């Protein structure tokens, strides 16, 4: 039987879930975020999302940042991130939405979305693994592939940056939608037909299909620390490789990262990622800046 949560996710391409962070976890995560944001802005942590670059590779052309990459990296030493990424509530929700067992879960990306300090910034309308110049037939073919994964944003502070088009994970763009997602930065995201502004109260999570049509706006004056991650179902095999491995996950194959994982469940998730990594061959970027 399909749960109501999964039914909403399957139909609309997103679902809102409260309560995945306990009060104690939130305090620990907020403190960890403050530390990694400070390191990123001062330049001692260079794995970041650079203002002016929407997709990897992010480069280093601008000192301002809109994201912190690789929160679970052992060089950061922030165990709160690893502990929450592998927490029972989060994993249970992921298995429910993907319709898989916990033994199928594959460790993937865990990053942080932050406000720039010197520039307002916007991300163009896009799907994470479908080029905007794809024809309607190519778009439909790509959308028909179930990539066996789920992506989420969990806000630590009020967050109203994300815009989505519910249901667009199932069908190609209309002509009007295509004209508004041809690579330009939107002046007003709500001009996109069917667009919805996602407002997350602190502690709330939105799970969404990463091929839903979506964009975001970043206000340099509004504090943002939003946990941004994804988990896969290993049954997806190589369908997830490009979109995940393009972010540069060589460090996750290091023994010191594995040794820092708290339990066998986490290590089993990592093993599935490494298996996909070793079978992937040359990895190309999904989209272009």
C-alpha positions in Angstrom: 0.0 0.0 0.0 1.3 3.4 -0.9 1.5 5.9 2.0 -0.2 9.3 1.7 3.2 10.9 2.0 4.6 9.0 -1.0 1.4 9.4 -3.0 1.7 13.2 -2.7 5.4 13.0 -3.6 4.8 10.8 -6.6 1.9 13.0 -7.9 3.3 16.5 -7.3 7.1 15.9 -7.2 7.5 17.3 -3.7 6.2 16.9 -0.1 6.7 18.9 3.1 7.7 17.1 6.2 8.1 18.6 9.7 9.9 17.3 12.8 13.0 15.6 11.3 15.3 17.6 13.6 15.0 17.3 17.4 15.6 20.4 19.5 19.0 19.0 20.6 20.0 18.2 17.0 19.0 21.6 15.9 21.3 23.3 18.4 24.2 21.1 17.4 23.5 21.6 13.7 23.2 25.4 14.0 26.5 25.6 15.9 28.2 23.3 13.3 26.8 25.5 10.5 28.1 28.7 12.0 31.6 27.1 12.1 31.6 25.8 8.5 30.1 29.1 7.2 32.8 31.1 8.9 35.5 28.8 7.5 34.1 29.1 4.0 33.8 32.9 4.1 37.3 33.4 5.5 38.7 31.1 2.8 40.0 28.2 4.8 37.3 25.8 3.5 37.4 26.0 -0.3 34.8 23.4 -1.2 32.0 25.9 -1.9 29.3 27.1 -4.3 30.6 30.3 -5.8 28.3 33.3 -6.6 28.0 33.5 -10.4 28.2 29.7 -10.9 25.1 27.7 -10.6 26.4 24.2 -11.3 29.7 22.3 -10.8 32.5 23.0 -11.4 32.0 26.1 -9.2 35.6 27.5 -9.5 36.9 30.3 -7.5 36.1 33.4 -9.6 34.1 35.2 -6.8 35.0 35.4 -3.1 31.2 35.4 -2.2 29.5 32.0 -1.7 26.0 30.6 -1.8 26.8 27.1 -0.5 29.2 25.0 1.5 30.1 21.6 0.0 30.9 18.2 1.6 29.5 18.8 5.2 30.5 15.2 6.2 34.2 15.7 5.1 36.5 14.5 7.9 38.6 17.7 7.5 35.6 19.7 8.8 35.3 17.4 11.8 31.6 18.2 12.3 30.1 15.0 13.5 26.6 16.6 13.9 26.2 16.5 10.1 27.1 12.8 9.8 24.9 11.9 12.7 21.8 13.7 11.3 22.3 12.5 7.7 22.1 8.9 9.0 19.5 9.5 11.7 16.5 7.1 11.9 13.8 9.7 11.2 15.5 11.0 8.0 16.3 7.5 6.7 12.8 6.3 7.4 11.3 9.2 5.4 13.7 8.5 2.5 12.8 4.8 2.4 9.1 5.7 2.5 9.3 8.1 -0.4 11.4 5.8 -2.5 9.5 2.7 -1.6 12.7 0.8 -0.7 14.2 -0.9 2.3 16.8 0.6 4.5 19.3 -2.0 3.3 18.9 -0.4 -0.2 20.0 3.1 0.9 23.0 4.7 -0.8 25.0 7.5 0.8 25.3 10.5 -1.5 25.5 14.3 -1.1 25.2 16.5 1.9 25.8 20.3 1.5 24.7 23.6 3.0 22.9 26.4 1.2 23.7 29.9 2.7 23.1 33.5 1.9 25.8 35.4 0.0 27.1 38.4 1.9 27.9 40.9 -0.9 25.6 40.0 -3.7 21.9 39.0 -4.2 21.9 35.9 -6.5 19.4 33.8 -8.3 19.5 30.4 -9.9 17.8 30.0 -13.3 14.9 27.6 -13.8 16.3 24.1 -14.4 16.0 20.4 -13.8 19.1 18.9 -12.2 19.8 16.3 -14.7 18.1 17.4 -17.9 19.6 20.1 -20.1 17.4 23.2 -20.8 18.0 22.8 -24.6 16.6 19.3 -24.6 13.7 18.8 -27.1 10.3 17.9 -25.7 10.8 14.3 -26.7 14.3 14.2 -25.1 12.8 15.8 -22.0 10.0 13.3 -21.7 12.4 10.4 -22.3 14.6 11.7 -19.4 11.7 12.3 -17.1 10.4 8.7 -17.7 13.6 7.4 -16.0 13.1 6.8 -12.3 16.5 7.7 -10.9 15.9 6.0 -7.5 16.7 8.9 -5.3 15.3 11.7 -3.2 16.6 15.3 -2.6 15.7 17.6 0.3 16.1 21.1 1.8 15.9 21.3 5.6 15.7 24.9 6.9 17.4 25.9 10.2 16.0 29.4 9.8 13.0 30.8 7.9 13.7 30.0 4.2 11.7 31.2 1.2 14.3 30.9 -1.5 13.0 27.8 -3.5 10.5 27.9 -6.3 9.1 24.8 -7.9 6.5 23.9 -10.5 4.5 21.0 -8.9 3.9 18.1 -11.3 6.6 19.2 -13.7 8.7 16.1 -12.9 6.3 14.1 -15.1 5.9 16.2 -18.2 7.9 18.4 -20.6 7.7 22.1 -20.4 5.0 24.0 -22.2 6.2 26.6 -24.8 5.8 29.4 -22.3 7.7 27.5 -19.6 10.4 26.7 -22.1 10.8 30.4 -23.1 11.2 31.2 -19.4 13.8 28.5 -18.7 16.1 29.0 -21.6 19.2 29.9 -19.5 18.2 33.3 -18.2 17.9 34.4 -14.6 14.3 35.0 -13.7 13.2 38.6 -12.7 10.2 37.2 -11.0 10.0 33.4 -10.5 6.3 33.5 -10.1 5.9 34.5 -13.7 6.6 30.9 -14.5 3.2 29.1 -15.2 2.4 26.9 -12.3 5.2 28.2 -10.0 4.9 27.8 -6.3 7.1 29.6 -3.7 8.2 27.1 -1.0 8.3 28.7 2.5 10.0 26.6 5.1 9.7 27.4 8.8 12.7 26.5 10.9 13.1 22.8 11.2 10.8 21.9 8.3 11.9 19.9 5.3 10.8 19.8 1.7 11.7 16.6 -0.3 11.6 17.0 -4.0 12.3 15.2 -7.2 15.5 16.8 -8.5 14.1 16.8 -12.1 11.1 18.9 -11.0 11.4 22.4 -12.7 12.8 24.6 -10.0 14.9 27.8 -9.3 15.9 29.8 -6.3 16.6 33.4 -5.2 19.3 34.4 -2.6 19.0 37.6 -0.6 22.3 38.7 0.9 20.4 40.4 3.8 18.5 37.3 4.9 20.3 34.7 7.0 20.1 31.3 5.4 21.5 27.9 6.6 19.5 25.2 4.8 20.7 21.6 4.8 20.7 20.3 1.3 21.2 16.6 0.6 20.2 13.5 -1.3 20.0 9.8 -0.7 19.7 7.1 -3.3 18.3 3.6 -3.7 21.1 1.4 -4.8 18.7 -0.4 -7.2 19.1 2.7 -9.4 22.6 1.6 -10.2 24.4 3.9 -12.8 21.4 6.1 -13.4 22.5 8.2 -10.4 26.2 8.3 -11.1 26.5 11.5 -13.2 24.3 13.7 -11.1 26.1 12.6 -7.8 29.7 12.0 -8.7 30.1 15.3 -10.7 30.4 17.0 -7.2 33.8 15.3 -6.6 33.4 12.6 -3.9 36.8 11.0 -4.0 37.3 11.8 -0.3 34.4 9.5 0.6 36.5 6.5 -0.5 39.2 7.3 2.1 39.6 5.0 5.1 39.4 7.8 7.6 35.9 8.8 6.5 34.7 5.2 6.8 36.3 4.9 10.2 34.5 8.0 11.4 31.0 6.5 10.6 29.1 5.6 13.8 27.5 2.3 12.8 27.3 -0.5 10.3 24.1 1.0 8.7 26.1 4.1 7.7 29.0 2.0 6.4 26.6 -0.1 4.3 25.2 3.1 2.8 28.8 4.2 2.0 29.7 0.8 0.5 26.9 1.2 -2.1 28.1 4.6 -3.1 31.7 3.3 -3.6 30.4 0.4 -5.6 28.6 2.9 -7.9 31.7 5.1 -8.0 34.0 2.2 -9.0 31.7 1.1 -11.8 31.0 4.6 -13.2 34.0 5.3 -15.5 34.3 8.8 -16.8 31.9 11.2 -15.2 30.6 14.3 -17.1 28.7 17.3 -15.8 24.9 17.3 -15.9 24.5 21.0 -16.8 26.6 23.9 -17.9 27.1 27.3 -16.3 
